[in-house]
Amino acid sequence: MTGTLIPQNAVNPFERDVLVHLEAQIDSARRLLGSILGQGTAIRDRDVDTVLARLADIKTEMDLRSRLESERTDLLVRAGAQLGVPAAAVTLEAMTGLMSPGVAERARERSAELRGLLDEVSREHGINRALMRQELAFLDHLVRMLAKEPDAGYRPGGPATPAASHHVLNLQA
């Protein structure tokens, strides 16, 4: 962590630990978002190797985030002990009561940035999941077509039956 990220007036070890933790969370969320965005591009390009590589990156980052969650819990326990409440009851606002005004404001800003990044991660991950479902449904359709199996669904007039000729569109979302 560089000195520019942690205000000089953050002399209290708790203040420093909270800000360092928030910076680590933000860095992790940025890496996760980058991997998810890269995966989305690879899905759209139908680049299987890159999809799998980004999936490995995402798994690695999620393992790191698990460690960060443990650190977060430790910070909540420390704050709860100082505030006289259980860790589960500690909020960011309660934590900022243990900080100087400048450090508290910095913690609020970093927390808001983290929430925004995590919202974007969630949104992009949802898009990727939908794209993958679409690609897998198309693959399932192609495999059924090649195997001359009927589709599993129903068609107007009864169950689907294999058609004599097939037309395939190459569509991209």
C-alpha positions in Angstrom: 0.0 0.0 0.0 1.3 3.4 -0.9 1.2 6.4 1.5 -1.1 8.2 -0.9 -3.8 5.7 -0.3 -3.7 5.9 3.5 -4.0 9.4 4.9 -1.1 10.5 7.0 -3.5 11.1 9.9 -4.4 7.4 10.0 -2.1 6.7 13.0 -4.6 4.5 14.8 -3.8 0.9 13.8 -7.5 0.1 13.4 -8.0 3.0 11.0 -5.0 1.9 9.0 -6.1 -1.8 8.9 -9.6 -0.8 7.7 -8.3 1.4 4.9 -5.7 -1.2 3.9 -8.4 -3.8 3.8 -10.8 -1.7 1.7 -7.9 -1.0 -0.8 -7.3 -4.8 -1.0 -11.0 -5.4 -1.5 -11.1 -2.8 -4.3 -8.0 -4.2 -6.0 -9.5 -7.7 -5.9 -12.9 -6.5 -7.2 -11.1 -4.7 -10.1 -9.2 -7.8 -11.0 -12.4 -9.9 -10.8 -14.3 -7.4 -13.0 -11.5 -7.5 -15.5 -11.6 -11.3 -15.7 -15.4 -11.3 -16.0 -15.4 -8.7 -18.7 -12.7 -10.7 -20.5 -14.7 -13.8 -20.2 -17.7 -12.0 -21.6 -15.7 -10.9 -24.7 -14.4 -14.5 -25.1 -18.0 -15.9 -24.9 -19.2 -13.5 -27.6 -16.1 -14.4 -29.7 -16.8 -18.1 -29.0 -13.1 -18.4 -27.9 -13.3 -21.5 -25.6 -9.7 -21.4 -24.5 -10.0 -17.8 -23.3 -13.3 -18.5 -21.6 -11.6 -21.3 -19.7 -8.5 -19.1 -18.9 -10.7 -16.3 -17.5 -12.7 -18.9 -15.5 -9.4 -20.0 -13.9 -8.6 -16.3 -13.2 -12.0 -15.9 -11.6 -11.5 -19.0 -9.4 -8.1 -17.7 -8.3 -9.6 -14.3 -7.4 -12.5 -15.9 -5.6 -10.1 -17.9 -3.5 -8.3 -14.6 -2.6 -11.6 -13.0 -1.8 -12.3 -15.8 0.7 -9.2 -14.7 2.6 -10.3 -11.1 2.4 -13.6 -12.1 3.9 -11.8 -13.7 6.8 -9.9 -10.4 7.3 -13.1 -8.5 7.1 -14.6 -10.7 9.8 -11.6 -10.0 12.0 -12.0 -6.2 11.6 -15.7 -6.6 12.5 -14.8 -8.5 15.6 -12.2 -5.9 16.6 -14.7 -3.1 16.0 -17.5 -4.9 17.9 -15.2 -5.4 20.9 -14.5 -1.6 20.9 -18.1 -0.7 20.4 -19.4 -3.4 22.9 -21.6 -5.1 20.3 -21.5 -8.4 18.4 -19.5 -8.4 15.2 -22.6 -9.2 13.2 -24.2 -5.9 14.4 -21.2 -3.7 13.3 -22.0 -1.4 10.3 -19.6 0.8 8.4 -21.2 3.8 10.1 -20.5 2.3 13.5 -16.9 1.6 12.5 -16.4 5.2 11.4 -17.2 6.3 14.9 -13.9 4.7 15.9 -12.0 6.8 13.3 -11.0 10.4 12.9 -13.3 12.4 10.6 -10.9 12.5 7.7 -10.2 8.7 7.9 -13.9 8.0 8.3 -14.8 9.9 5.2 -12.1 8.1 3.2 -13.5 4.7 4.5 -17.0 5.8 3.4 -15.7 6.7 -0.1 -13.7 3.5 -0.5 -16.7 1.4 0.7 -19.0 3.2 -1.8 -16.4 2.5 -4.6 -16.2 -1.2 -3.6 -20.0 -1.5 -3.6 -20.2 0.0 -7.1 -17.5 -2.4 -8.3 -19.2 -5.4 -6.8 -22.6 -4.4 -8.3 -20.9 -4.2 -11.7 -19.2 -7.6 -11.1 -22.6 -9.1 -10.3 -24.3 -7.5 -13.3 -21.6 -8.6 -15.8 -21.5 -12.1 -14.3 -25.2 -12.4 -14.8 -24.8 -11.3 -18.5 -22.1 -13.9 -18.9 -24.3 -16.6 -17.4 -27.1 -15.7 -19.8 -24.7 -15.8 -22.8 -23.3 -19.2 -21.7 -26.9 -20.6 -21.4 -27.7 -19.3 -24.9 -24.5 -20.8 -26.3 -25.2 -24.1 -24.6 -28.8 -24.2 -25.8 -27.6 -23.6 -29.3 -25.0 -26.4 -28.9 -27.6 -28.7 -27.6 -29.8 -27.9 -30.6 -26.9 -28.6 -33.0 -26.0 -31.9 -31.3 -29.7 -33.0 -31.5 -29.8 -32.0 -35.1 -26.7 -33.9 -36.0 -28.0 -37.0 -34.1 -31.4 -36.6 -35.8 -33.0 -36.5 -32.4 -36.2 -34.6 -31.8 -36.1 -31.4 -29.7 -37.2 -32.1 -26.2 -39.9 -29.4 -26.3 -43.4 -29.4 -27.9 -44.4 -27.7 -31.1 -47.8 -26.5 -32.2 -49.7 -29.6 -33.3 -47.7 -32.0 -31.1 -44.2 -33.0 -30.0 -41.3 -32.0 -32.1 -40.2 -34.3 -34.9 -37.0 -34.2 -36.9 -37.3 -32.0 -40.0 -36.1 -33.1 -43.4 -33.9 -30.1 -43.8 -32.4 -27.8 -41.3 -31.4 -24.2 -41.4 -28.9 -22.7 -39.0 -28.4 -19.0 -38.3 -25.1 -17.7 -37.1 -26.3 -15.0 -34.6 -24.4 -13.1 -32.1 -25.7 -11.2 -29.1 
